Each structure stands twice: as C-alpha cells, then as structure tokens.
Amino acid sequence: MNSNAPNWLASILICILPLVGSGQINNDSVDWRLRSQNKNANFYDIQKDFYKYWQGKEITKGNGYKVFKRWETLTKPRVFPSGDLSIINSTYPNFVA
C-alpha cells in the first residue's frame, strides 16, 4: 500500500494545484493595495482601482474599505490636479527648512 501512496498523492496534487492557482490570477482588475505601494502611483488611478475592486462586493469589517476611505479623504485635497502624490512627501521637509 505504501508504494501506491506516492502515485495517489501525486494525482491529487496535479488535480488540485490548477484550481488553487486559477483563483489567484485575476486579470480583470489591478489590486489597489499593490498600486498604492508604488512610489510613482497616481491618486486617481489608485482611487479608480479601489472602486473597481469593490464594485458589486459587500463591504465587510476588516477588509480595508474604511482605511482607504480615510486615506482618500485625507489625501484628495493634498494632491496635484494631475493626481501626483509626491507633494505629500515633500510638505514636511519644506516646513522644517
């Protein structure tokens, strides 16, 4: 029975791995959390990706919705009309100088 176990286990893994992997790839939307970590990110692109991500989903506790909305409310008046986020990083050093 031990000699058949590796064959049985291998066949199970071959069947399950494509199913697990296919759930991780979503080409329809860019994850707004990944884009927000990019230093060259544009505020309006992050905002668009966020709303696209949440479209049709139920807002539940602990998924980052309220955190983003706070960040959006704080950041929107502090960016250039182009959406450039670099001004936020330069405000404090300009104040200190």
C-alpha positions in Angstrom: 0.0 0.0 0.0 2.9 2.4 0.6 4.1 2.0 -2.9 0.7 3.3 -4.2 0.6 6.3 -1.9 3.0 8.5 -3.8 1.1 7.9 -7.1 -2.2 8.6 -5.4 -0.9 11.7 -3.7 0.7 13.0 -6.9 -2.6 12.6 -8.9 -4.4 14.5 -6.2 -1.9 17.4 -6.3 -2.0 17.5 -10.1 -5.8 17.9 -10.0 -5.9 20.5 -7.1 -3.0 22.8 -8.0 -4.5 24.3 -11.2 -7.7 25.0 -9.2 -5.8 26.8 -6.5 -3.6 28.7 -8.9 -6.5 29.9 -11.1 -8.1 31.6 -8.1 -5.1 33.7 -7.5 -4.9 35.2 -11.0 -7.4 38.0 -11.7 -6.6 40.0 -14.8 -9.9 42.0 -14.7 -8.7 44.4 -12.0 -5.4 45.6 -10.6 -5.3 45.2 -6.9 -5.5 48.8 -5.5 -3.3 47.7 -2.5 -0.4 46.8 -4.7 -0.7 50.0 -6.8 -0.8 52.2 -3.6 2.6 50.8 -2.6 4.2 52.1 -5.9 6.1 55.3 -5.3 5.1 56.6 -8.8 1.4 55.9 -8.2 -1.3 58.3 -9.2 -4.0 59.2 -6.7 -6.8 58.9 -9.3 -5.5 55.5 -10.6 -5.5 54.1 -7.1 -8.9 55.5 -6.4 -10.3 54.0 -9.7 -8.8 50.6 -8.9 -10.3 50.7 -5.4 -13.8 51.4 -6.6 -13.4 48.8 -9.4 -12.3 46.2 -6.8 -15.2 47.0 -4.5 -17.9 47.2 -7.3 -20.6 44.6 -6.5 -18.9 43.4 -3.3 -20.4 43.7 0.2 -18.4 46.0 2.5 -17.3 43.9 5.5 -15.3 44.7 8.5 -11.5 44.3 8.3 -11.1 44.4 4.5 -9.5 47.8 4.3 -12.6 49.7 3.0 -12.7 52.2 5.9 -9.0 52.6 6.0 -8.9 53.5 2.3 -11.8 55.9 2.7 -9.9 57.7 5.5 -6.8 57.9 3.3 -8.8 59.1 0.4 -10.5 61.9 2.4 -7.1 63.0 3.9 -5.2 62.8 0.6 -7.5 64.1 -2.0 -7.1 67.8 -1.1 -3.3 67.4 -0.8 -2.5 66.1 -4.3 -1.9 68.0 -7.6 -4.8 68.1 -10.0 -2.8 65.5 -12.0 -3.0 63.1 -9.1 0.7 63.3 -8.3 1.3 62.1 -4.8 4.9 63.5 -4.4 3.7 66.8 -2.9 2.6 64.9 0.2 6.1 63.6 0.8 7.7 67.0 0.4 5.4 69.1 2.6 7.1 68.3 6.0 10.7 68.8 4.8 9.6 72.1 3.3 8.0 73.1 6.5 11.1 72.3 8.6 13.5 74.0 6.2 
